[in-house]
Amino acid sequence: MDNASALPRSHRVLLVDLTGHAGAADALRSEGLDVFEHAAGDETGGPPPEFGAAVVRAAEPTAAVLALAGRLKALQARAPLILWAPLDPARLAEALAAGYDLWLPAEVTAATVAAQMRGLVRLTGGTLAGPSSPDTISARGVTIDFIRREVTTRGTIVPITPTEFRLLACLARQPGRVFTHAELFREVHGPETGERDPKDLLKVHVSRLRNKLAAAGVDPDLVHTVRGFGYRFERRARPRRERR
């Protein structure tokens, strides 16, 4: 293999292999990729470290596999994401809408996966994840640590759930931007809504998150409601009259 075509070693590739078969990681490493495996589909295992791109290998494109795309994008929004799995072409649009950037059939080789990854690198101007985002964001007495996946205030950890962290992190990475209910739901949960409306589900998550922030002494208006549109991360304290 031509070493000049290899990805920079600093651009680590996250492999989430849900097939139960070993060997994919070693095969990708033999193609010059700096691969690390992580059970990202299992929230009890904790969040993965930072990555420049991700490959999800699955035996079938279940709802959980599609939802995983949204969770990975919430962690690294600009990292290219490949779905490596058998897929009915009719469901391709659904997979792409879920957050995957590219689909590869299950039968392709690791060499093809690596080649496609290099193609994505060229499309992103020679980097996998684009401009680096800050490791932490601090605003109004609260610090959001994207590496440790923690929210702290005055040195004390705010006990929020992984779902609540993804919601807050999504908003905080683009402060001031208004996320619609549908956009924010996809970032947090993926495309599967079941029979409930995304707006109703988000209201529950936001309410619980605000209650925990308030209990820790943080202004809950940090997650600000924009009536008729959605939510935004409000870095500056707003006058009480304006809030009403």
Backbone as JSON, one array per atom type, in Angstrom:
{
  "sequence": "MDNASALPRSHRVLLVDLTGHAGAADALRSEGLDVFEHAAGDETGGPPPEFGAAVVRAAEPTAAVLALAGRLKALQARAPLILWAPLDPARLAEALAAGYDLWLPAEVTAATVAAQMRGLVRLTGGTLAGPSSPDTISARGVTIDFIRREVTTRGTIVPITPTEFRLLACLARQPGRVFTHAELFREVHGPETGERDPKDLLKVHVSRLRNKLAAAGVDPDLVHTVRGFGYRFERRARPRRERR",
  "N": [[0.84, -1.19, 0.0], [0.52, 2.26, -0.73], [2.06, 4.51, 1.31], [1.65, 7.21, 1.26], [-0.96, 7.55, 0.69], [-2.28, 6.9, 2.93], [-4.4, 7.58, 5.74], [-3.93, 10.39, 7.94], [-2.35, 9.59, 11.01], [-3.34, 10.77, 13.25], [-6.0, 10.99, 12.84], [-8.32, 9.3, 14.05], [-10.29, 6.37, 13.59], [-13.43, 5.39, 14.47], [-14.75, 2.24, 15.11], [-17.71, 0.58, 15.18], [-18.76, -2.45, 15.67], [-21.35, -4.44, 15.15], [-21.91, -6.98, 14.41], [-20.93, -9.18, 15.68], [-18.8, -10.6, 14.79], [-15.31, -11.12, 14.71], [-12.3, -9.42, 13.64], [-12.65, -7.35, 11.75], [-11.61, -4.89, 12.6], [-8.81, -5.32, 12.66], [-8.44, -5.85, 9.97], [-9.05, -3.37, 8.81], [-7.08, -1.83, 9.98], [-4.87, -2.91, 8.73], [-5.07, -1.7, 6.33], [-4.16, 0.79, 6.72], [-5.6, 2.45, 8.42], [-6.17, 4.17, 11.47], [-7.59, 2.57, 13.78], [-10.0, 2.22, 16.36], [-11.98, 0.22, 18.49], [-15.31, 0.37, 19.79], [-18.07, -0.05, 21.97], [-20.35, 1.58, 21.09], [-23.02, 1.42, 20.79], [-24.01, 0.72, 23.18], [-25.05, 2.39, 25.84], [-24.33, 2.1, 28.47], [-21.71, 1.54, 28.46], [-20.35, 3.89, 28.36], [-19.29, 6.99, 26.74], [-17.52, 7.1, 23.57], [-13.99, 7.92, 23.01], [-12.73, 10.94, 21.36], [-13.14, 11.02, 17.8], [-12.24, 10.89, 14.31], [-13.64, 9.91, 12.2], [-16.22, 7.49, 11.52], [-17.2, 4.05, 11.42], [-19.89, 1.98, 11.1], [-20.66, -1.27, 11.49], [-22.97, -3.69, 10.67], [-25.29, -6.44, 10.99], [-27.84, -6.17, 10.04], [-29.9, -3.42, 9.05], [-31.28, -2.26, 11.52], [-33.75, -0.44, 13.51], [-32.38, 0.47, 15.74], [-29.76, 0.55, 14.82], [-29.93, 2.57, 12.89], [-30.65, 4.7, 14.55], [-28.33, 4.96, 15.99], [-26.66, 6.45, 14.36], [-27.51, 9.1, 14.72], [-26.74, 9.5, 17.38], [-23.95, 9.27, 17.25], [-23.35, 11.38, 15.53], [-24.11, 13.46, 17.15], [-22.04, 13.46, 18.94], [-19.71, 13.9, 17.37], [-20.12, 16.02, 15.12], [-19.17, 16.66, 12.55], [-17.77, 14.5, 11.67], [-17.2, 12.07, 9.2], [-19.46, 9.4, 8.45], [-19.89, 6.03, 8.01], [-22.04, 3.46, 6.96], [-21.83, 0.08, 7.1], [-23.19, -2.51, 5.91], [-25.74, -4.97, 5.04], [-28.28, -3.8, 2.92], [-31.45, -2.91, 1.83], [-31.99, -1.24, -1.18], [-34.2, 0.43, -1.17], [-34.31, 1.4, 1.36], [-32.2, 3.03, 1.58], [-32.35, 5.84, 1.44], [-33.52, 6.34, 3.89], [-31.5, 5.57, 5.67], [-29.5, 7.44, 5.04], [-30.82, 9.78, 5.72], [-30.91, 9.41, 8.42], [-28.42, 10.1, 9.26], [-26.12, 8.86, 8.34], [-23.34, 9.13, 6.14], [-22.48, 7.66, 4.02], [-23.11, 4.55, 2.41], [-22.1, 1.16, 2.44], [-22.19, -2.05, 0.99], [-22.52, -5.2, 2.76], [-20.83, -7.14, 1.78], [-18.5, -5.98, 0.78], [-14.93, -5.44, 0.82], [-12.45, -4.8, 3.42], [-10.52, -3.2, 2.31], [-11.94, -1.75, 0.42], [-13.61, -0.26, 2.09], [-11.69, 1.32, 3.39], [-10.68, 2.72, 1.18], [-12.92, 4.19, 0.42], [-13.17, 5.75, 2.69], [-10.91, 7.36, 2.47], [-11.68, 8.78, 0.26], [-13.74, 10.31, 1.34], [-12.19, 11.88, 3.0], [-10.81, 13.46, 1.16], [-12.96, 14.94, 0.15], [-13.55, 16.49, 2.33], [-11.56, 18.29, 2.37], [-9.05, 17.31, 3.1], [-9.08, 16.75, 5.8], [-10.65, 14.87, 8.4], [-12.55, 15.56, 10.35], [-12.99, 18.25, 10.08], [-12.71, 21.75, 11.1], [-11.36, 21.93, 14.36], [-13.34, 21.53, 17.27], [-14.0, 23.22, 20.4], [-12.8, 21.74, 23.47], [-14.21, 22.19, 25.75], [-17.02, 24.15, 26.84], [-17.9, 27.08, 28.47], [-20.38, 28.82, 30.22], [-22.28, 31.17, 31.91], [-21.82, 30.15, 34.48], [-21.78, 27.4, 34.19], [-20.06, 24.52, 32.98], [-19.46, 22.68, 30.09], [-18.13, 19.71, 29.26], [-16.89, 18.23, 26.55], [-15.21, 16.13, 26.09], [-15.01, 14.53, 28.42], [-17.67, 14.17, 28.71], [-19.28, 15.52, 30.57], [-21.14, 17.72, 32.72], [-20.57, 20.5, 34.64], [-20.77, 22.63, 37.54], [-19.34, 25.11, 39.4], [-17.36, 23.29, 40.08], [-18.77, 21.01, 40.72], [-20.37, 18.07, 39.63], [-23.15, 17.97, 37.49], [-25.84, 15.85, 37.68], [-26.8, 14.5, 35.0], [-28.51, 12.63, 32.43], [-27.26, 10.43, 29.74], [-28.8, 11.02, 27.42], [-29.79, 13.57, 28.01], [-27.39, 14.91, 28.15], [-26.51, 14.75, 25.46], [-28.46, 16.31, 24.25], [-28.02, 18.86, 25.43], [-25.34, 19.25, 24.67], [-25.51, 19.3, 21.88], [-26.92, 21.71, 21.45], [-25.16, 23.52, 22.7], [-22.83, 23.44, 21.16], [-23.36, 25.09, 19.04], [-23.99, 27.88, 19.9], [-26.71, 30.15, 20.27], [-27.89, 29.46, 17.87], [-31.01, 28.47, 16.59], [-32.51, 25.45, 17.05], [-34.79, 23.4, 15.43], [-37.61, 21.45, 16.6], [-37.67, 18.99, 15.27], [-35.06, 18.8, 14.18], [-33.45, 18.78, 16.49], [-34.41, 16.52, 17.76], [-33.63, 14.5, 15.97], [-30.84, 14.72, 16.26], [-30.51, 13.85, 18.87], [-31.95, 11.43, 19.19], [-31.99, 10.08, 16.74], [-33.76, 9.04, 13.72], [-36.07, 7.67, 14.45], [-39.25, 7.97, 15.67], [-41.37, 6.63, 16.68], [-44.68, 6.37, 17.87], [-45.06, 8.75, 19.05], [-44.91, 12.33, 19.19], [-42.08, 14.24, 18.17], [-41.82, 16.78, 19.36], [-43.22, 16.6, 21.79], [-41.69, 14.63, 23.12], [-39.22, 15.94, 23.35], [-39.92, 18.05, 25.01], [-40.23, 16.76, 27.44], [-37.59, 15.84, 27.93], [-36.21, 18.31, 27.97], [-37.47, 19.63, 30.07], [-36.76, 18.01, 32.27], [-33.98, 18.3, 32.16], [-33.69, 21.08, 32.6], [-34.72, 21.24, 35.21], [-32.74, 19.86, 36.64], [-30.53, 21.48, 36.16], [-31.39, 23.82, 37.42], [-31.6, 22.9, 40.06], [-28.93, 22.61, 40.61], [-28.14, 25.17, 40.78], [-27.91, 26.58, 38.42], [-28.97, 28.81, 35.9], [-31.93, 27.89, 34.43], [-32.76, 28.91, 32.01], [-30.71, 28.75, 30.32], [-31.07, 26.78, 28.44], [-33.02, 27.78, 26.13], [-36.37, 28.42, 25.21], [-37.7, 28.94, 22.04], [-40.47, 30.19, 20.98], [-42.72, 28.45, 18.93], [-40.74, 27.53, 17.27], [-38.37, 26.12, 18.35], [-35.5, 25.31, 20.24], [-32.69, 27.01, 21.78], [-29.24, 27.52, 22.73], [-28.55, 29.69, 25.21], [-26.2, 31.92, 25.83], [-25.91, 34.34, 27.13], [-27.26, 36.03, 29.94], [-30.66, 36.86, 30.07], [-32.86, 39.69, 30.39], [-35.47, 39.6, 32.87], [-37.95, 40.62, 32.09], [-37.81, 40.36, 29.3], [-37.77, 37.6, 29.11], [-40.34, 36.9, 29.87]],
  "CA": [[0.0, 0.0, 0.0], [1.25, 3.52, -0.77], [1.88, 5.2, 2.59], [1.21, 8.59, 1.03], [-2.41, 7.56, 0.59], [-2.87, 6.55, 4.22], [-4.95, 8.69, 6.51], [-3.07, 10.81, 9.05], [-2.56, 8.72, 12.16], [-4.09, 11.48, 14.27], [-7.43, 10.91, 12.53], [-8.74, 7.96, 14.47], [-11.56, 5.89, 13.05], [-14.22, 4.59, 15.42], [-15.45, 1.1, 14.54], [-18.75, -0.04, 16.0], [-19.06, -3.69, 14.97], [-22.51, -5.05, 15.79], [-22.16, -8.27, 13.79], [-20.47, -10.27, 16.53], [-17.66, -11.28, 14.15], [-14.05, -10.44, 14.94], [-11.4, -9.31, 12.49], [-12.83, -6.16, 10.93], [-10.7, -3.84, 13.05], [-7.47, -5.64, 12.18], [-8.43, -5.71, 8.51], [-9.0, -1.95, 8.5], [-5.74, -1.35, 10.36], [-3.91, -3.34, 7.7], [-5.23, -0.79, 5.2], [-3.59, 2.08, 7.09], [-6.47, 3.26, 9.25], [-5.94, 4.13, 12.91], [-8.92, 2.13, 14.2], [-10.27, 1.73, 17.7], [-13.33, -0.32, 18.61], [-16.05, 0.83, 20.95], [-19.46, -0.49, 22.0], [-21.1, 2.84, 21.13], [-24.44, 1.14, 20.82], [-24.39, 0.42, 24.56], [-24.79, 3.6, 26.6], [-23.75, 1.78, 29.77], [-20.27, 1.46, 28.3], [-19.78, 5.22, 28.34], [-19.07, 7.53, 25.4], [-16.2, 6.84, 23.01], [-13.13, 9.1, 22.91], [-12.93, 11.67, 20.12], [-12.79, 10.3, 16.58], [-12.31, 11.7, 13.11], [-14.61, 9.27, 11.3], [-16.8, 6.31, 12.16], [-17.75, 2.98, 10.59], [-20.82, 1.12, 11.84], [-20.84, -2.54, 10.78], [-24.15, -4.33, 11.25], [-25.84, -7.57, 10.25], [-29.03, -5.66, 9.39], [-30.12, -2.01, 9.41], [-32.42, -2.14, 12.42], [-34.03, 0.91, 13.99], [-31.31, 0.83, 16.67], [-28.58, 0.89, 14.01], [-30.17, 3.88, 12.31], [-30.63, 5.68, 15.64], [-26.94, 5.13, 16.4], [-26.08, 7.52, 13.57], [-27.8, 10.36, 15.37], [-25.94, 9.63, 18.61], [-22.56, 9.52, 16.86], [-23.28, 12.74, 14.99], [-24.2, 14.38, 18.27], [-20.72, 13.49, 19.55], [-18.78, 14.5, 16.42], [-21.07, 16.36, 14.06], [-18.55, 16.75, 11.22], [-17.04, 13.28, 11.34], [-17.89, 11.22, 8.23], [-20.04, 8.21, 9.07], [-20.16, 4.99, 7.02], [-22.8, 2.28, 7.35], [-21.29, -1.1, 6.4], [-24.23, -3.48, 6.25], [-26.7, -5.27, 3.96], [-29.33, -2.78, 2.96], [-32.35, -2.81, 0.69], [-31.87, 0.11, -1.75], [-35.36, 1.24, -0.83], [-34.09, 1.98, 2.69], [-30.99, 3.83, 1.54], [-32.7, 7.23, 1.78], [-33.77, 6.37, 5.32], [-30.2, 5.51, 6.35], [-28.83, 8.72, 4.85], [-31.55, 10.78, 6.51], [-30.61, 9.17, 9.83], [-27.13, 10.72, 9.59], [-25.0, 8.22, 7.66], [-22.88, 9.86, 4.96], [-22.18, 6.72, 2.94], [-23.47, 3.15, 2.68], [-21.35, 0.14, 1.73], [-22.78, -3.37, 1.21], [-21.82, -6.04, 3.72], [-19.85, -8.01, 1.14], [-17.29, -5.29, 0.33], [-13.75, -5.74, 1.62], [-11.91, -3.71, 4.23], [-9.79, -2.31, 1.42], [-12.92, -0.83, -0.17], [-14.02, 0.66, 3.14], [-10.6, 2.27, 3.58], [-10.62, 3.59, 0.0], [-14.04, 5.13, 0.5], [-12.86, 6.7, 3.75], [-9.96, 8.33, 1.91], [-12.45, 9.66, -0.61], [-14.41, 11.27, 2.2], [-11.16, 12.81, 3.47], [-10.58, 14.44, 0.09], [-14.12, 15.82, 0.07], [-13.53, 17.42, 3.46], [-10.38, 19.16, 2.29], [-7.86, 16.73, 3.69], [-9.27, 16.42, 7.2], [-11.84, 14.06, 8.6], [-13.55, 16.16, 11.21], [-13.1, 19.68, 9.86], [-12.1, 22.55, 12.15], [-11.56, 21.34, 15.67], [-14.25, 22.23, 18.17], [-13.4, 23.3, 21.73], [-13.02, 20.6, 24.35], [-15.2, 22.59, 26.75], [-17.7, 25.43, 26.69], [-18.37, 27.59, 29.76], [-21.32, 29.93, 30.09], [-23.21, 31.43, 33.0], [-21.55, 29.32, 35.64], [-21.78, 25.96, 33.89], [-19.04, 24.08, 32.02], [-19.8, 21.45, 29.37], [-16.9, 19.05, 28.84], [-17.26, 17.3, 25.48], [-14.33, 14.96, 26.14], [-15.43, 13.69, 29.55], [-19.13, 14.07, 28.66], [-19.75, 15.95, 31.87], [-21.59, 19.09, 32.93], [-20.22, 20.86, 36.0], [-20.95, 24.0, 37.98], [-18.53, 25.35, 40.59], [-16.62, 22.08, 40.38], [-19.67, 19.9, 41.05], [-20.98, 17.46, 38.46], [-24.6, 17.97, 37.42], [-26.17, 14.46, 37.34], [-27.74, 14.38, 33.89], [-28.44, 11.36, 31.71], [-26.62, 10.56, 28.43], [-29.71, 11.69, 26.48], [-29.82, 14.99, 28.36], [-26.1, 15.49, 27.76], [-26.5, 14.91, 24.0], [-29.33, 17.44, 23.94], [-27.33, 20.09, 25.81], [-24.13, 19.38, 23.87], [-25.92, 19.7, 20.53], [-27.25, 23.13, 21.48], [-24.01, 24.32, 23.12], [-21.82, 23.51, 20.1], [-23.71, 26.2, 18.15], [-24.78, 28.79, 20.74], [-27.47, 31.16, 19.55], [-28.64, 28.88, 16.76], [-32.28, 27.86, 16.96], [-32.74, 24.11, 16.52], [-36.2, 23.03, 15.43], [-37.87, 20.23, 17.36], [-37.29, 17.83, 14.46], [-33.6, 18.74, 14.09], [-32.89, 18.4, 17.78], [-34.79, 15.14, 18.03], [-32.75, 13.63, 15.17], [-29.51, 14.73, 16.85], [-30.51, 13.16, 20.15], [-32.53, 10.09, 19.14], [-32.07, 9.48, 15.43], [-35.0, 9.33, 13.02], [-37.22, 6.87, 14.86], [-40.07, 8.68, 16.65], [-42.45, 5.78, 17.16], [-46.0, 6.96, 17.7], [-45.11, 10.01, 19.78], [-44.41, 13.48, 18.46], [-40.77, 14.68, 18.67], [-41.97, 17.96, 20.21], [-43.62, 16.14, 23.12], [-40.56, 13.95, 23.73], [-38.22, 16.94, 23.7], [-40.41, 18.81, 26.16], [-39.93, 15.96, 28.63], [-36.14, 15.89, 28.15], [-35.82, 19.68, 28.31], [-37.99, 19.92, 31.41], [-35.93, 17.31, 33.25], [-32.66, 18.93, 32.13], [-33.79, 22.38, 33.27], [-34.89, 21.01, 36.64], [-31.45, 19.48, 37.2], [-29.69, 22.68, 36.13], [-31.88, 24.73, 38.46], [-31.24, 22.32, 41.35], [-27.5, 22.82, 40.79], [-27.87, 26.6, 40.86], [-27.7, 27.13, 37.09], [-30.19, 29.38, 35.32], [-32.48, 26.94, 33.45], [-32.97, 29.58, 30.72], [-29.58, 28.4, 29.46], [-31.76, 26.12, 27.34], [-34.09, 28.75, 25.94], [-37.44, 28.07, 24.28], [-38.08, 29.92, 21.02], [-41.85, 29.76, 20.73], [-43.09, 28.17, 17.55], [-39.6, 27.06, 16.47], [-37.59, 25.07, 19.01], [-34.67, 25.69, 21.37], [-31.33, 27.46, 21.52], [-28.36, 27.66, 23.89], [-28.49, 31.13, 25.48], [-24.99, 32.14, 26.62], [-26.02, 35.57, 27.92], [-28.46, 36.14, 30.76], [-31.64, 37.77, 29.47], [-33.7, 40.35, 31.41], [-36.68, 38.85, 33.21], [-39.06, 41.12, 31.27], [-37.69, 39.77, 27.97], [-38.12, 36.18, 29.21], [-41.79, 36.78, 29.86]],
  "C": [[0.87, 1.23, 0.0], [1.0, 4.29, 0.5], [1.39, 6.61, 2.42], [-0.3, 8.68, 0.99], [-3.09, 7.24, 1.91], [-3.4, 7.79, 4.92], [-3.95, 9.1, 7.58], [-3.39, 10.0, 10.3], [-3.35, 9.41, 13.26], [-5.59, 11.41, 14.05], [-7.93, 9.51, 12.83], [-10.12, 7.63, 13.92], [-12.24, 5.01, 14.1], [-14.91, 3.48, 14.65], [-16.45, 0.57, 15.56], [-19.21, -1.28, 15.23], [-20.16, -4.43, 15.73], [-22.82, -6.44, 15.23], [-21.78, -9.44, 14.69], [-19.31, -11.04, 15.94], [-16.4, -10.46, 14.35], [-13.28, -10.29, 13.62], [-11.53, -8.04, 11.68], [-11.85, -5.06, 11.3], [-9.29, -4.08, 12.53], [-7.37, -5.48, 10.67], [-8.34, -4.25, 8.1], [-7.64, -1.35, 8.88], [-4.71, -1.73, 9.32], [-3.98, -2.47, 6.46], [-4.78, 0.63, 5.56], [-4.47, 2.97, 7.94], [-6.11, 3.09, 10.73], [-7.28, 3.85, 13.58], [-8.95, 1.81, 15.69], [-11.73, 1.31, 17.76], [-14.0, 0.19, 19.87], [-17.5, 0.35, 20.84], [-20.36, 0.73, 22.11], [-22.59, 2.62, 21.16], [-24.96, 0.86, 22.23], [-24.04, 1.6, 25.44], [-24.15, 3.31, 27.96], [-22.24, 1.69, 29.69], [-19.59, 2.81, 28.27], [-19.53, 5.68, 26.92], [-17.68, 7.19, 24.88], [-15.33, 8.08, 23.08], [-13.34, 9.77, 21.56], [-12.46, 10.85, 18.91], [-12.95, 11.23, 15.39], [-13.29, 11.17, 12.08], [-15.12, 8.02, 12.0], [-17.34, 5.34, 11.11], [-18.64, 2.13, 11.48], [-21.06, -0.12, 10.98], [-21.97, -3.3, 11.46], [-24.63, -5.47, 10.36], [-27.11, -7.18, 9.51], [-29.29, -4.24, 9.88], [-31.37, -1.84, 10.28], [-32.64, -0.69, 12.83], [-32.93, 1.38, 14.94], [-30.05, 1.25, 15.92], [-28.75, 2.27, 13.39], [-30.11, 4.97, 13.38], [-29.2, 5.95, 16.11], [-26.27, 6.25, 15.62], [-26.3, 8.87, 14.22], [-26.96, 10.57, 16.62], [-24.48, 9.92, 18.28], [-22.39, 10.93, 16.31], [-23.38, 13.78, 16.1], [-22.86, 14.52, 18.98], [-19.71, 14.21, 18.68], [-19.55, 14.83, 15.16], [-20.45, 16.33, 12.67], [-17.8, 15.5, 10.81], [-17.82, 12.45, 10.33], [-18.3, 9.89, 8.86], [-20.46, 7.23, 7.97], [-20.99, 3.87, 7.65], [-22.35, 1.12, 6.48], [-22.21, -2.26, 6.75], [-25.05, -3.82, 5.02], [-27.86, -4.29, 4.06], [-30.14, -2.82, 1.68], [-32.24, -1.39, 0.13], [-33.05, 1.02, -1.41], [-35.19, 1.94, 0.51], [-32.85, 2.87, 2.72], [-31.27, 5.27, 1.96], [-32.93, 7.37, 3.28], [-32.47, 6.38, 6.11], [-29.46, 6.84, 6.23], [-29.5, 9.82, 5.66], [-31.24, 10.63, 8.0], [-29.29, 9.8, 10.24], [-25.93, 10.05, 8.95], [-24.65, 8.99, 6.4], [-22.66, 8.95, 3.75], [-22.62, 5.33, 3.37], [-22.61, 2.24, 1.83], [-21.97, -1.22, 2.02], [-21.91, -4.24, 2.11], [-20.69, -6.84, 3.08], [-18.57, -7.3, 0.7], [-16.15, -5.57, 1.3], [-13.33, -4.53, 2.46], [-11.14, -2.72, 3.38], [-10.73, -1.29, 0.77], [-13.39, 0.19, 0.85], [-12.95, 1.74, 3.34], [-10.5, 3.24, 2.41], [-11.73, 4.63, 0.03], [-13.79, 6.17, 1.58], [-11.89, 7.76, 3.25], [-10.67, 9.29, 0.96], [-13.2, 10.72, 0.19], [-13.43, 12.31, 2.74], [-10.9, 13.88, 2.41], [-11.74, 15.42, -0.01], [-14.16, 16.84, 1.2], [-12.26, 18.24, 3.5], [-9.16, 18.62, 3.0], [-7.96, 16.45, 5.18], [-10.57, 15.66, 7.35], [-12.93, 14.81, 9.36], [-13.7, 17.66, 11.04], [-12.43, 20.45, 10.98], [-12.4, 21.97, 13.53], [-12.48, 22.19, 16.52], [-13.61, 22.27, 19.55], [-13.72, 22.07, 22.55], [-14.1, 20.9, 25.37], [-15.84, 23.91, 26.34], [-18.2, 25.83, 28.08], [-19.27, 28.79, 29.53], [-22.19, 29.99, 31.33], [-23.07, 30.43, 34.16], [-21.55, 27.83, 35.41], [-20.72, 25.66, 32.84], [-19.47, 22.75, 31.42], [-18.51, 20.89, 28.81], [-17.25, 17.98, 27.82], [-16.38, 16.05, 25.48], [-14.79, 13.99, 27.24], [-16.93, 13.44, 29.58], [-19.75, 14.41, 30.02], [-20.21, 17.4, 31.84], [-21.31, 19.42, 34.39], [-20.55, 22.32, 36.28], [-20.24, 24.15, 39.32], [-17.83, 24.06, 41.05], [-17.46, 20.87, 40.73], [-20.34, 19.38, 39.79], [-22.5, 17.53, 38.56], [-25.04, 16.58, 36.93], [-27.23, 14.36, 36.25], [-27.51, 13.06, 33.16], [-27.7, 11.54, 30.38], [-27.49, 11.28, 27.4], [-29.74, 13.19, 26.75], [-28.5, 15.66, 27.99], [-26.04, 15.72, 26.25], [-27.33, 16.12, 23.59], [-28.6, 18.76, 24.23], [-26.09, 20.32, 24.95], [-24.45, 19.84, 22.45], [-26.2, 21.19, 20.47], [-26.01, 23.98, 21.75], [-22.95, 24.44, 22.05], [-22.1, 24.65, 19.13], [-24.58, 27.18, 18.94], [-25.47, 29.87, 19.92], [-28.28, 30.62, 18.39], [-29.92, 28.23, 17.27], [-32.41, 26.51, 16.26], [-34.24, 23.84, 16.55], [-36.36, 21.74, 16.24], [-37.41, 19.0, 16.58], [-35.78, 17.68, 14.38], [-33.0, 18.22, 15.38], [-33.22, 16.95, 18.13], [-33.9, 14.17, 17.25], [-31.35, 13.57, 15.76], [-29.44, 13.87, 18.1], [-30.92, 11.7, 20.02], [-32.38, 9.38, 17.8], [-33.45, 9.68, 14.85], [-36.25, 8.64, 13.54], [-38.01, 7.6, 15.95], [-41.14, 7.79, 17.27], [-43.78, 6.47, 16.91], [-46.12, 8.3, 18.41], [-44.46, 11.12, 18.96], [-43.06, 13.91, 19.03], [-40.87, 15.87, 19.62], [-42.32, 17.56, 21.63], [-42.46, 15.46, 23.85], [-39.5, 14.94, 24.19], [-38.65, 17.76, 24.91], [-40.09, 18.07, 27.46], [-38.45, 16.05, 28.96], [-35.7, 17.27, 28.62], [-36.27, 20.03, 29.72], [-37.12, 19.27, 32.48], [-34.53, 17.93, 33.32], [-32.68, 20.27, 32.86], [-33.94, 22.22, 34.79], [-33.55, 20.67, 37.31], [-30.48, 20.66, 37.21], [-30.09, 23.63, 37.26], [-31.5, 24.21, 39.85], [-29.77, 22.5, 41.67], [-27.13, 24.29, 40.86], [-27.6, 27.27, 39.54], [-29.02, 27.66, 36.55], [-30.74, 28.43, 34.26], [-32.75, 27.57, 32.09], [-31.76, 29.43, 29.81], [-30.08, 27.64, 28.23], [-33.05, 26.9, 27.12], [-35.1, 28.28, 24.9], [-37.7, 29.23, 23.33], [-39.46, 29.49, 20.53], [-42.12, 29.59, 19.23], [-41.97, 27.61, 16.7], [-38.87, 25.9, 17.15], [-36.82, 25.61, 20.19], [-33.33, 26.22, 20.89], [-30.57, 27.54, 22.83], [-28.12, 29.16, 24.08], [-27.31, 31.42, 26.4], [-25.1, 33.36, 27.52], [-27.33, 35.57, 28.71], [-29.39, 37.18, 30.15], [-32.47, 38.41, 30.57], [-34.99, 39.57, 31.64], [-37.87, 39.31, 32.36], [-39.04, 40.51, 29.88], [-38.08, 38.3, 28.0], [-39.63, 36.01, 29.18], [-42.36, 37.09, 28.51]]
}
